Amino acid sequence: MSARRERILAELEIGPRWRLRGRARPPGDRRDESEGRLRVGDAEAADAPARREAVTASLDLDDRAARIARMGWADLKAAVATCEACALCRTRTQPVFGVGDERAAWLIVGEAPGAEEDARGEPFVGQAGRLLDSMLTAIGLRRGENVYIANVLKCRPPGNRNPEPYEVAQCTPHLVRQIELIRPRLILAMGRAAAQTLLHTEASIASLRGRIFRYQGVPTIVSYHPAYLLRSLLDKSKAWEDLCFARATMQELQTAPAPQS
């Protein structure tokens, strides 16, 4: 057993334990010794299968993430196309990898594909996608030109429900590798799932707006998802403020030296 596995097992308290069979009892205690042995650790024994399953899943995810972290674009696209890491592979039409300039300065990260994205295999192509294109145009950008668009999840959750934590955990290594390959100058996280995944926070979009965070050293700005803006027109002005903030931030970044390849 590797030292890393031993450490994880020890932290979860499911490693081997040694107990003395005999121990002193108060005078008059007539319980049978075998009864005491059977009762010791009964609760732990009941929990052991679940603990072992959790450890195995964690180790498998770590190993898988390590493999993904070594992939180039071709291998990464193939891995997403054939991914069966969670149950979404059984309900998707096709995975939605991402689209745009693979050396873009701007990276737009959304939540997950919708019905139209699932059908066409491209992110942000429905009504929300058209709104995103208009938003990009408003700050002098254009889809595919110095812009890359991706989602946290590569497969559509049935009924467009919110992503489950397990699904996010399984799919995040793909997004992490995309970011490493693109090396963007700025990330625009659109929506709660994108912001919370990249920033490892449970904070609301409202509390994260108007600030510069960093994801692995990359400046990251949070705004509302276009699909949300279609339902909440009053927040469109706030999204415009976020876009202007992002544009100003990029202008400042462009005066700084570019990151080394």
TORBA-652459 format. One record per residue (C-alpha): x, y, z; residue in one letter; chain. Coordinates in steps of 0.02 Angstrom, whole numbers. Example, Ala and Ser with C-alpha at 12.3 -4.5 7.8 and 13.67 -1.06 7.14 Angstrom:
r c1: 615; c2: -225; c3: 390; code: A; unit: A
r c1: 684; c2: -53; c3: 357; code: S; unit: A
This chain:
r c1: 0; c2: 0; c3: 0; code: M; unit: A
r c1: 69; c2: 172; c3: -46; code: S; unit: A
r c1: 105; c2: 302; c3: 87; code: A; unit: A
r c1: -30; c2: 414; c3: 12; code: R; unit: A
r c1: -164; c2: 279; c3: 25; code: R; unit: A
r c1: -110; c2: 236; c3: 203; code: E; unit: A
r c1: -126; c2: 420; c3: 251; code: R; unit: A
r c1: -301; c2: 435; c3: 177; code: I; unit: A
r c1: -359; c2: 275; c3: 261; code: L; unit: A
r c1: -288; c2: 332; c3: 426; code: A; unit: A
r c1: -375; c2: 502; c3: 413; code: E; unit: A
r c1: -541; c2: 416; c3: 382; code: L; unit: A
r c1: -508; c2: 293; c3: 523; code: E; unit: A
r c1: -539; c2: 137; c3: 421; code: I; unit: A
r c1: -368; c2: 61; c3: 431; code: G; unit: A
r c1: -332; c2: -97; c3: 532; code: P; unit: A
r c1: -357; c2: -84; c3: 719; code: R; unit: A
r c1: -290; c2: -195; c3: 855; code: W; unit: A
r c1: -386; c2: -215; c3: 1017; code: R; unit: A
r c1: -347; c2: -314; c3: 1174; code: L; unit: A
r c1: -473; c2: -453; c3: 1196; code: R; unit: A
r c1: -470; c2: -446; c3: 1384; code: G; unit: A
r c1: -492; c2: -294; c3: 1494; code: R; unit: A
r c1: -533; c2: -263; c3: 1675; code: A; unit: A
r c1: -716; c2: -252; c3: 1724; code: R; unit: A
r c1: -795; c2: -179; c3: 1879; code: P; unit: A
r c1: -833; c2: -309; c3: 2015; code: P; unit: A
r c1: -1000; c2: -393; c3: 1982; code: G; unit: A
r c1: -997; c2: -366; c3: 1794; code: D; unit: A
r c1: -1050; c2: -537; c3: 1729; code: R; unit: A
r c1: -1060; c2: -498; c3: 1545; code: R; unit: A
r c1: -989; c2: -633; c3: 1435; code: D; unit: A
r c1: -820; c2: -582; c3: 1362; code: E; unit: A
r c1: -874; c2: -633; c3: 1187; code: S; unit: A
r c1: -1023; c2: -515; c3: 1198; code: E; unit: A
r c1: -907; c2: -371; c3: 1235; code: G; unit: A
r c1: -796; c2: -415; c3: 1088; code: R; unit: A
r c1: -945; c2: -421; c3: 970; code: L; unit: A
r c1: -1008; c2: -252; c3: 1025; code: R; unit: A
r c1: -841; c2: -163; c3: 1012; code: V; unit: A
r c1: -837; c2: -67; c3: 849; code: G; unit: A
r c1: -1008; c2: -126; c3: 787; code: D; unit: A
r c1: -1051; c2: 51; c3: 731; code: A; unit: A
r c1: -883; c2: 69; c3: 647; code: E; unit: A
r c1: -906; c2: -96; c3: 557; code: A; unit: A
r c1: -1075; c2: -40; c3: 492; code: A; unit: A
r c1: -999; c2: 120; c3: 423; code: D; unit: A
r c1: -845; c2: 36; c3: 349; code: A; unit: A
r c1: -918; c2: -9; c3: 177; code: P; unit: A
r c1: -975; c2: 170; c3: 145; code: A; unit: A
r c1: -808; c2: 237; c3: 203; code: R; unit: A
r c1: -712; c2: 118; c3: 91; code: R; unit: A
r c1: -822; c2: 164; c3: -57; code: E; unit: A
r c1: -791; c2: 349; c3: -25; code: A; unit: A
r c1: -604; c2: 323; c3: -16; code: V; unit: A
r c1: -603; c2: 219; c3: -174; code: T; unit: A
r c1: -703; c2: 352; c3: -267; code: A; unit: A
r c1: -585; c2: 487; c3: -206; code: S; unit: A
r c1: -430; c2: 391; c3: -258; code: L; unit: A
r c1: -506; c2: 348; c3: -427; code: D; unit: A
r c1: -550; c2: 531; c3: -457; code: L; unit: A
r c1: -374; c2: 585; c3: -410; code: D; unit: A
r c1: -297; c2: 458; c3: -529; code: D; unit: A
r c1: -416; c2: 510; c3: -668; code: R; unit: A
r c1: -381; c2: 695; c3: -640; code: A; unit: A
r c1: -194; c2: 659; c3: -648; code: A; unit: A
r c1: -216; c2: 573; c3: -816; code: R; unit: A
r c1: -321; c2: 715; c3: -884; code: I; unit: A
r c1: -192; c2: 842; c3: -825; code: A; unit: A
r c1: -65; c2: 766; c3: -946; code: R; unit: A
r c1: -177; c2: 772; c3: -1100; code: M; unit: A
r c1: -159; c2: 883; c3: -1252; code: G; unit: A
r c1: -308; c2: 951; c3: -1348; code: W; unit: A
r c1: -337; c2: 795; c3: -1454; code: A; unit: A
r c1: -333; c2: 674; c3: -1308; code: D; unit: A
r c1: -439; c2: 789; c3: -1201; code: L; unit: A
r c1: -574; c2: 803; c3: -1334; code: K; unit: A
r c1: -574; c2: 615; c3: -1355; code: A; unit: A
r c1: -588; c2: 590; c3: -1167; code: A; unit: A
r c1: -739; c2: 705; c3: -1156; code: V; unit: A
r c1: -820; c2: 624; c3: -1307; code: A; unit: A
r c1: -812; c2: 452; c3: -1226; code: T; unit: A
r c1: -831; c2: 502; c3: -1043; code: C; unit: A
r c1: -940; c2: 390; c3: -936; code: E; unit: A
r c1: -885; c2: 455; c3: -766; code: A; unit: A
r c1: -1061; c2: 499; c3: -710; code: C; unit: A
r c1: -1240; c2: 455; c3: -758; code: A; unit: A
r c1: -1259; c2: 606; c3: -873; code: L; unit: A
r c1: -1176; c2: 503; c3: -1010; code: C; unit: A
r c1: -1336; c2: 399; c3: -1018; code: R; unit: A
r c1: -1453; c2: 547; c3: -1048; code: T; unit: A
r c1: -1350; c2: 663; c3: -1157; code: R; unit: A
r c1: -1365; c2: 674; c3: -1346; code: T; unit: A
r c1: -1182; c2: 719; c3: -1355; code: Q; unit: A
r c1: -1053; c2: 803; c3: -1244; code: P; unit: A
r c1: -1021; c2: 988; c3: -1269; code: V; unit: A
r c1: -833; c2: 1013; c3: -1260; code: F; unit: A
r c1: -813; c2: 1199; c3: -1291; code: G; unit: A
r c1: -781; c2: 1314; c3: -1437; code: V; unit: A
r c1: -670; c2: 1458; c3: -1488; code: G; unit: A
r c1: -490; c2: 1514; c3: -1500; code: D; unit: A
r c1: -383; c2: 1387; c3: -1408; code: E; unit: A
r c1: -257; c2: 1524; c3: -1365; code: R; unit: A
r c1: -388; c2: 1654; c3: -1320; code: A; unit: A
r c1: -359; c2: 1795; c3: -1197; code: A; unit: A
r c1: -541; c2: 1786; c3: -1143; code: W; unit: A
r c1: -617; c2: 1629; c3: -1068; code: L; unit: A
r c1: -805; c2: 1624; c3: -1037; code: I; unit: A
r c1: -860; c2: 1486; c3: -917; code: V; unit: A
r c1: -1043; c2: 1440; c3: -898; code: G; unit: A
r c1: -1136; c2: 1305; c3: -804; code: E; unit: A
r c1: -1194; c2: 1163; c3: -918; code: A; unit: A
r c1: -1269; c2: 1132; c3: -1090; code: P; unit: A
r c1: -1454; c2: 1161; c3: -1118; code: G; unit: A
r c1: -1567; c2: 1068; c3: -1238; code: A; unit: A
r c1: -1509; c2: 1160; c3: -1394; code: E; unit: A
r c1: -1325; c2: 1146; c3: -1344; code: E; unit: A
r c1: -1349; c2: 961; c3: -1313; code: D; unit: A
r c1: -1424; c2: 942; c3: -1487; code: A; unit: A
r c1: -1291; c2: 1044; c3: -1578; code: R; unit: A
r c1: -1137; c2: 1005; c3: -1475; code: G; unit: A
r c1: -1088; c2: 1187; c3: -1447; code: E; unit: A
r c1: -1105; c2: 1293; c3: -1290; code: P; unit: A
r c1: -1217; c2: 1447; c3: -1281; code: F; unit: A
r c1: -1310; c2: 1427; c3: -1445; code: V; unit: A
r c1: -1491; c2: 1446; c3: -1385; code: G; unit: A
r c1: -1578; c2: 1605; c3: -1332; code: Q; unit: A
r c1: -1452; c2: 1629; c3: -1192; code: A; unit: A
r c1: -1312; c2: 1606; c3: -1318; code: G; unit: A
r c1: -1381; c2: 1742; c3: -1428; code: R; unit: A
r c1: -1387; c2: 1858; c3: -1279; code: L; unit: A
r c1: -1207; c2: 1813; c3: -1238; code: L; unit: A
r c1: -1154; c2: 1855; c3: -1415; code: D; unit: A
r c1: -1239; c2: 2025; c3: -1399; code: S; unit: A
r c1: -1152; c2: 2054; c3: -1233; code: M; unit: A
r c1: -983; c2: 2012; c3: -1309; code: L; unit: A
r c1: -1016; c2: 2124; c3: -1458; code: T; unit: A
r c1: -1056; c2: 2267; c3: -1339; code: A; unit: A
r c1: -877; c2: 2263; c3: -1271; code: I; unit: A
r c1: -794; c2: 2237; c3: -1439; code: G; unit: A
r c1: -779; c2: 2047; c3: -1437; code: L; unit: A
r c1: -841; c2: 1911; c3: -1552; code: R; unit: A
r c1: -869; c2: 1726; c3: -1525; code: R; unit: A
r c1: -718; c2: 1627; c3: -1587; code: G; unit: A
r c1: -603; c2: 1778; c3: -1601; code: E; unit: A
r c1: -487; c2: 1786; c3: -1451; code: N; unit: A
r c1: -631; c2: 1710; c3: -1350; code: V; unit: A
r c1: -656; c2: 1531; c3: -1290; code: Y; unit: A
r c1: -821; c2: 1472; c3: -1217; code: I; unit: A
r c1: -842; c2: 1319; c3: -1107; code: A; unit: A
r c1: -951; c2: 1250; c3: -969; code: N; unit: A
r c1: -915; c2: 1169; c3: -801; code: V; unit: A
r c1: -1017; c2: 1017; c3: -856; code: L; unit: A
r c1: -993; c2: 946; c3: -1029; code: K; unit: A
r c1: -1158; c2: 851; c3: -1029; code: C; unit: A
r c1: -1334; c2: 917; c3: -1007; code: R; unit: A
r c1: -1421; c2: 879; c3: -842; code: P; unit: A
r c1: -1595; c2: 809; c3: -878; code: P; unit: A
r c1: -1727; c2: 945; c3: -878; code: G; unit: A
r c1: -1591; c2: 1076; c3: -860; code: N; unit: A
r c1: -1586; c2: 1043; c3: -672; code: R; unit: A
r c1: -1443; c2: 1108; c3: -567; code: N; unit: A
r c1: -1282; c2: 1006; c3: -575; code: P; unit: A
r c1: -1255; c2: 882; c3: -435; code: E; unit: A
r c1: -1093; c2: 897; c3: -333; code: P; unit: A
r c1: -1035; c2: 726; c3: -392; code: Y; unit: A
r c1: -1061; c2: 775; c3: -574; code: E; unit: A
r c1: -963; c2: 936; c3: -549; code: V; unit: A
r c1: -821; c2: 840; c3: -465; code: A; unit: A
r c1: -810; c2: 715; c3: -607; code: Q; unit: A
r c1: -812; c2: 846; c3: -745; code: C; unit: A
r c1: -705; c2: 983; c3: -668; code: T; unit: A
r c1: -538; c2: 901; c3: -719; code: P; unit: A
r c1: -587; c2: 928; c3: -901; code: H; unit: A
r c1: -616; c2: 1114; c3: -872; code: L; unit: A
r c1: -457; c2: 1130; c3: -770; code: V; unit: A
r c1: -357; c2: 1056; c3: -913; code: R; unit: A
r c1: -443; c2: 1169; c3: -1040; code: Q; unit: A
r c1: -391; c2: 1321; c3: -938; code: I; unit: A
r c1: -212; c2: 1257; c3: -926; code: E; unit: A
r c1: -204; c2: 1233; c3: -1115; code: L; unit: A
r c1: -286; c2: 1398; c3: -1160; code: I; unit: A
r c1: -188; c2: 1503; c3: -1036; code: R; unit: A
r c1: -315; c2: 1645; c3: -1041; code: P; unit: A
r c1: -277; c2: 1820; c3: -980; code: R; unit: A
r c1: -449; c2: 1837; c3: -901; code: L; unit: A
r c1: -590; c2: 1719; c3: -849; code: I; unit: A
r c1: -771; c2: 1777; c3: -846; code: L; unit: A
r c1: -870; c2: 1655; c3: -737; code: A; unit: A
r c1: -1053; c2: 1671; c3: -783; code: M; unit: A
r c1: -1176; c2: 1601; c3: -658; code: G; unit: A
r c1: -1171; c2: 1521; c3: -486; code: R; unit: A
r c1: -1106; c2: 1350; c3: -539; code: A; unit: A
r c1: -958; c2: 1424; c3: -634; code: A; unit: A
r c1: -914; c2: 1547; c3: -496; code: A; unit: A
r c1: -929; c2: 1423; c3: -354; code: Q; unit: A
r c1: -831; c2: 1289; c3: -447; code: T; unit: A
r c1: -686; c2: 1401; c3: -496; code: L; unit: A
r c1: -677; c2: 1499; c3: -333; code: L; unit: A
r c1: -720; c2: 1356; c3: -214; code: H; unit: A
r c1: -852; c2: 1459; c3: -126; code: T; unit: A
r c1: -1036; c2: 1450; c3: -81; code: E; unit: A
r c1: -1055; c2: 1639; c3: -94; code: A; unit: A
r c1: -1192; c2: 1717; c3: -200; code: S; unit: A
r c1: -1162; c2: 1801; c3: -367; code: I; unit: A
r c1: -1219; c2: 1967; c3: -292; code: A; unit: A
r c1: -1081; c2: 1959; c3: -161; code: S; unit: A
r c1: -946; c2: 1910; c3: -287; code: L; unit: A
r c1: -980; c2: 2040; c3: -420; code: R; unit: A
r c1: -866; c2: 2190; c3: -445; code: G; unit: A
r c1: -709; c2: 2105; c3: -378; code: R; unit: A
r c1: -558; c2: 2022; c3: -457; code: I; unit: A
r c1: -521; c2: 1846; c3: -398; code: F; unit: A
r c1: -387; c2: 1729; c3: -460; code: R; unit: A
r c1: -404; c2: 1552; c3: -522; code: Y; unit: A
r c1: -231; c2: 1474; c3: -528; code: Q; unit: A
r c1: -161; c2: 1648; c3: -551; code: G; unit: A
r c1: -284; c2: 1699; c3: -688; code: V; unit: A
r c1: -390; c2: 1853; c3: -648; code: P; unit: A
r c1: -570; c2: 1797; c3: -633; code: T; unit: A
r c1: -727; c2: 1905; c3: -635; code: I; unit: A
r c1: -901; c2: 1845; c3: -590; code: V; unit: A
r c1: -1064; c2: 1894; c3: -673; code: S; unit: A
r c1: -1239; c2: 1829; c3: -703; code: Y; unit: A
r c1: -1275; c2: 1689; c3: -825; code: H; unit: A
r c1: -1365; c2: 1747; c3: -983; code: P; unit: A
r c1: -1505; c2: 1621; c3: -952; code: A; unit: A
r c1: -1537; c2: 1705; c3: -784; code: Y; unit: A
r c1: -1539; c2: 1876; c3: -867; code: L; unit: A
r c1: -1676; c2: 1817; c3: -984; code: L; unit: A
r c1: -1784; c2: 1789; c3: -830; code: R; unit: A
r c1: -1726; c2: 1939; c3: -730; code: S; unit: A
r c1: -1719; c2: 2089; c3: -845; code: L; unit: A
r c1: -1684; c2: 2209; c3: -702; code: L; unit: A
r c1: -1513; c2: 2131; c3: -677; code: D; unit: A
r c1: -1458; c2: 2163; c3: -856; code: K; unit: A
r c1: -1389; c2: 2333; c3: -804; code: S; unit: A
r c1: -1284; c2: 2246; c3: -671; code: K; unit: A
r c1: -1218; c2: 2124; c3: -801; code: A; unit: A
r c1: -1171; c2: 2272; c3: -910; code: W; unit: A
r c1: -1073; c2: 2344; c3: -764; code: E; unit: A
r c1: -983; c2: 2177; c3: -748; code: D; unit: A
r c1: -939; c2: 2176; c3: -932; code: L; unit: A
r c1: -870; c2: 2352; c3: -923; code: C; unit: A
r c1: -769; c2: 2302; c3: -770; code: F; unit: A
r c1: -702; c2: 2151; c3: -863; code: A; unit: A
r c1: -657; c2: 2256; c3: -1014; code: R; unit: A
r c1: -565; c2: 2382; c3: -906; code: A; unit: A
r c1: -474; c2: 2242; c3: -817; code: T; unit: A
r c1: -420; c2: 2166; c3: -982; code: M; unit: A
r c1: -355; c2: 2333; c3: -1042; code: Q; unit: A
r c1: -247; c2: 2343; c3: -887; code: E; unit: A
r c1: -186; c2: 2165; c3: -912; code: L; unit: A
r c1: -138; c2: 2201; c3: -1092; code: Q; unit: A
r c1: -14; c2: 2331; c3: -1032; code: T; unit: A
r c1: 71; c2: 2198; c3: -925; code: A; unit: A
r c1: 191; c2: 2069; c3: -997; code: P; unit: A
r c1: 105; c2: 1916; c3: -1070; code: A; unit: A
r c1: 125; c2: 1752; c3: -972; code: P; unit: A
r c1: 266; c2: 1640; c3: -1030; code: Q; unit: A
r c1: 216; c2: 1488; c3: -1134; code: S; unit: A
